[in-house]
């Protein structure tokens, strides 16, 4: 199925304002829908298009990019191979999986300068970075990132085109939703958490209404990612890191522990491996800041970070990887919030996904409590000249000591102070307690 994506509007702005001078590069993890979105855009917004999928391109196609001196001959051959007539200023050429043919990416500079047609590229950020040896990286690229489908896109996909607008209005009013509405939204959010934002998994859910079959689809995606990680790192360390992310979050580790993932064995170039995993856009990294203030990128510790999956649906399947498949009974209990497990770490992954998809870099802060333990603020955002500290809890709460102590320690730097949790909106003194489904609007 072809789903409505928010990035489509940004692509329209590119076509209107930038396409005569820049190719559009859509980057993102595998299976997030880059190719589908590019082709749907081409069908809707242009008279004709040619899609070159470099994952299956013939040698004849590859040879076209070895000599770009005669563009008239290049376009003549391209149209004959694909049996598509291109129209100047009304046609687009898609370079799908462009990282597999670096010469095609290098050719973008000359093709854009030629000006006859528009160009869209799709690719994985990691392989785009790796496959640039001996080519000139074009500066004529306008880059957009496609993430897994967010909660609002999920609602659109499942046929609800109005509720998300009501949710945005409720956040602006800063008022409780009421028990019945809040319970419905939390159930819808838990369903989104279980299915996730990968278009293939959402399609399976819509077609079957069976969460076990959705789990099978997600496992296939995870196996594909695992294969990719073994290409990044043949030693298997990247794969071990990836599989250990849910366990480390469930233990409330203050940073990712390499030895925990490798059973105590040291891992060479661990930080480089994890950075490559983040570049694959399958993993989100939250960095510890050594001095929390506006401009946290200046004080981040590149060797101290927490790792999350960019899709919480995949995260839940990975968390139950010890089973051959995650049974429907487990999904049913998760959906009704009755599984006997502390799911705080699942909500933490969800908030990381929501904040990152909304355009925020991820930072956190820990500091000692004086009793051989640490206080930890799960996420830090900057708004204007102030910090917004965020603590995440899965259900009811009794205290938010870490948030209180942090705000006392850095009182002059604090704007809003937020608790994201599974209950309805309320104020608790200076702390604003928000349902977790409000996270994208912060």
N, C-alpha and C positions, 0 to 999 in steps of 0.2 A: 504494500500500500504506500501511497505518497502522502506524507503528513505535512500539515502546515508548520512552517518553521519561522521563528522570529528573524533569523538572519536574512530571509528573503527581502525584507524592507531595506536592509543595509545594502543588499545587492542592487536593488532598484536605485538607490542613491549613487552607487558606483556607476551604473549605466548612464544615469542622467548627467553626472558631473565629472567623472574621471575616466571613463572607458576609452576615450580617444587618446589618452596619454599614458594609461596604466592598464596592464593586465590584472585581472582579479585572481589572487591566490587564496583558495579556501584550505586552511590547514585544520587538522584535528586527528583524533585517534581513529584507528580502523573501526569500521562498522557503525560510525555515528551518523552516516547518511550523506556524506559529502558528494559522492557521485550522483546519487538520486536527486539531491537538491540542485546541483549544477545542470543536470539534464532537464529537469522540470522547468527551471528558469529559462533555459534556452528555448524550449518548446513554446513557452508562454510569451516571451518577450522579444523574440526574433522571428524573422520570416523563415529562415533556414538555419541549420547548424550541422556541424560535423563533430562527432565525439570520437577521439582517439584514445582508446584504453591501452595504455602501455604495458599493462600486465599480460595482455594477450596479443599485442601488436606483432605483425609479421615483420620479417627481415626487410621487406620492401618498404614498409612504413619507416623503420629505423633508418634506412639508407637515405630517405628524403632529407634528414637533418644533418647529414654529413657534409653537405655543400649547400649553403644558403645564399650564394652569390646571385642567383637568378630566381627572384621571387615569383616572376610570372610563370616560369616552368614549375616551381614548387606548387603553386596554387592549381595549376592545370592538372598536374599528376594527382594531387590530393582529391580534387573534385571527381576525377575519373575513377580513382580507387574506391571511393565511398558512394559514387553515383549520386552526388548532391550538388546542386547548383548554388554557389555562394553569390550573395548580392552585396555590393559595397555599402558599408555603413548599416546594413540590415541583417547581417549574418554574424554568428559567433562560432569560434572553434574552441572546443574543450580538450584540454590535455589532462586526461584522467590518469591518476597515479604517475604524475610527472616525474617523481623522484626516480622512477625506473629508467628514464631516458634523460640524463643530464643535458645532452645536446639540444633537446627540445626546449628545456628551460633556458638555456643560454640563448637560443634563437628568439626568445621573447623580445629582447631588446630591439632586434631588427624588424620583427613583425609588427610591434607596436609603432615604431617609427614609420613604417610603410603606410599605416593608417587605413587600410582598406576594410579591415574587419576587427571585431573585438575578440578578446581571448580570456578564457577562464581556465585556471589550473587547479587541480586538487592534489593533495598529498599529505603524508605524515610528516610532522615537523622533524622528528628524529632522523628519518631517512633523507629528508630534504637537506638537513645539515650535513649528514655523512657523505652523500653522493654529490659533492661539489668539487672533487679533485679535478684539476686541469680544465675547469670551465670558468667563464666570467659570470658571476651571479648578477642577474639583471636588477637594476635599480628601478625599473619601470614596472613594479609590482605593488598593488594595493592589497594588503593582507587582512583577511578576516578569519576568525576562529569559530569553528562549529563544535559545540559541546554536545554531550548527550541531551536528549530532550528534557526540558525543565518541567516543573509541576504544571505550569500553565499550558505548555504544549501537550503534555500528557492529557490534561482535561479536554483540550481541543480534539485530540485523537480519539478519545472515548465518547465524543459526541456532545460534550458540554462546552458551549461557546460563550456562556454568560457568567458563570460562577466566579471565575477569576477576577472579573471586573468588580464584582461585589466585594471580593476579598481585599482588593486594592483600596476600595472606598472605606472598608472597615478599618484598615490600618491607618488611613489618613485621619479618621475620626477619633482614634485612640479610645475606643469603647469596647466593652465585652461583647462577644458574639452571641451569648446566651447558650444554655446547656445543649439544646437540641441542635442548633447550627454548629456549635463547636464540635460536638461528638461526630457529626457528619463529616466535617472538614478533617478531623483527625483520622477517621476511618479512610477517607479518600487519600489522605497523605500517606498512611501506612500502606495502602494498596500501591501507590506510586513507588514507595520505598521497595516493596517486594518485587514489582515488575521491573522497575528501573526505567532509564531513559534511552536505552538502545532501541532504535526503530524496529529491529528484527524481533526483539522480545515483546515490544508493545503489539506488533502485528500478530504474533503468536497468541497473546492474551485476547485480542479482539476476535480472532478467528476461532479460538477453542474455549475461552473462558475457563481454562484449566491451568492453575498455577504450577503444577508439576511439569506440564509440557513447556511452560515458560522457563522453568528451571533448566530443563534439557537444552533449550535454546541458549540460555546464558552460559551454560557449561561449555558449549561449543565455542562461544566467543572467548571465554577464558582460556580454553585450550589453544585457540589461535594466538592470543596474547602471549601465552607461555612459550609457544614456538618462536614468536618474535623476540622474546627476551633471551632465548638461547642463541639467537643470531647476534644479539647485542653482546652477549657474554657466554661463550661456549662452555665456560667452567660450570655454569648452572647457578652461580651466585645470584644473578638478577632474578631468576625464577624463585629461588629460596626467599629473597627479600619480599617479592610480590606476595607469595603465599602466606608470609608471616605477618602481613599488615593487620588483619583482623585480630590476631592473637595479641599483638603488641598493644593495640588500642584497648582491648578488653582488660589488659593488665594495668591500664592507666600509666604506662611508661611516660616519663617526662621528655623522652626523645627516642628516636629509633635506635634500637640496640642491635648492632651488627652481629655480635656474638650469639645473641638469642636466636637469630634467624639461621645461623650456620652451625648451631650446636657447639659453640665455643671456639670454632676455628676462625683464625683471623682471615679477613677478606681483603685482598689487595685492591686498591683503587675503589673502595666502597663508595665514597662520596661521588666519584665520577660515574659509577654504575647507576647510583640512585638518580643523579642528574640526568643521565640518558633516559631512565625510565620516566622521569617527569617530562622530558622532551617528547616522549612518545604520546603524551597527553592521556595516558591510562592512569597515571598517578598524580595526585596533588600533594605538594609539599608545603607545610607550614613551618616557617623558620622562627627560631627563638631570637628575640631581640634582647640585646644586652643592656639597652637603656631606652625604655619605651617612651617615645615622644613622636610628634608629627615628623615624618621623614624616616620611618622605621627601616627603609631599605639601607640607610646609612649605618645602622647598628645591628643588622642581622648577623647571626653566627652561621656561616655556611656549613659548619660541621655539626650543627645541632638542629635537628628538625624532626617533625612528626610526619608520617606518611598516611595518606588517605587514598581510596580509589575515587576516580572521577565520576563513577556511577555507583550509587548506593545499592541498586538492584544486583549488580555484579558483586558488590561487597558482601551482601547477605549470602549469595550462593557460595562465594569463596569461604565464608565463615563456617559453612556446613560441608566443606569439601571432604571431610572425613567419611561422609556417607557417599555411596555410589550415586544417589540422587536424593534431593531434598523432598520428603514426602509431603503430600497435600495437607496432612494433619499438622505438620510444623508450620506450613504457610497459613493455615487456618488460625492457629493459635497466635502467630505473629500478627495477623490481620486484626484479630480481636484484642490484641495486647494482653494475652493470657499465657504466653510462654514463660516457663520458670527460668528466666535468665535476666541478668541486668543488661538492658538494651541501651544504656546510656551511650556506649561507644558507637552504636549504629546511628543514633541521632547526631552524634558529633561528626560522623562521616557525612551525614546528610547536610548538616549546616556548612561544613567545609565545601561541599559540592555547590550548594546554593550561593554562598558568598563568592566563590571563585567564578561561577557562571555569570554572576552579576557584575563582574569586572574588578573584583577586589583581590589584591595580593593577600596571602595568608601569613599572619604572624601570631605568636603567643608569648606568654611570659611566665616564668616560674621563679619563686624566691623562697628562702627557708622560713619555716614558721617558728624556729627556736627549739623544736622538739624532735629534731632529726627527721622531719618530714618537710614537704614543700607545699606552699600555696601555688595554685596554677590558675591563670586566666586563659580560657580555652582559645579565644580569638581576640585580636585587637584590630580595630579599624581607625583610620583618621578621618575626621570630618571637620573641615575648616582648620582651625588652629587647636583643635581638641582631640583627645582620644575617646573612642567608644569601646570600653571593655565588655566582653561577652562571656558569660558562663552558660554551659549547656547541661540540661538535665533531662532525663527521659520521662519522668513521671512527676509525682508530687515532690515538694521540697520542704525541708524544715529550716535549713540555713543556707546562706550563700557566703560562707566565711571568706573564701578566697577572693571573691569579688569585693567584699567589704574591706578586707585588708589592703588589697591593691589600690582601691580608691582612696583609702586613708593615706597610704604611702605616697601616692602621686596626685594628691587632691587638686593641685593647681592645674593639672594637665587634663582633667576629666570633663567630658561633656555629658552625653547620656551614659547611663550604666544599665546594662541589659541582662536579663535572665531569659534564655530561650528554653521552653519546657513544653510539656504535653497538656497543660491546663489552659484555661481561658485567660484573657487579658486582665491584669490587675496591677495596681501600684503597691509596692511594699516599701514605704518610706521613700528614699531617693531612688530606689531601684524600680525600673519598669520591667514587669514580667510579661513576656510576649509568647503567644503560641508559636511553635516552631515554624508553622506555615507562613509566618510573617517575615522570615529571614531574608527572602529576596528583596524586600522593600527597604531594608535598613539603610 
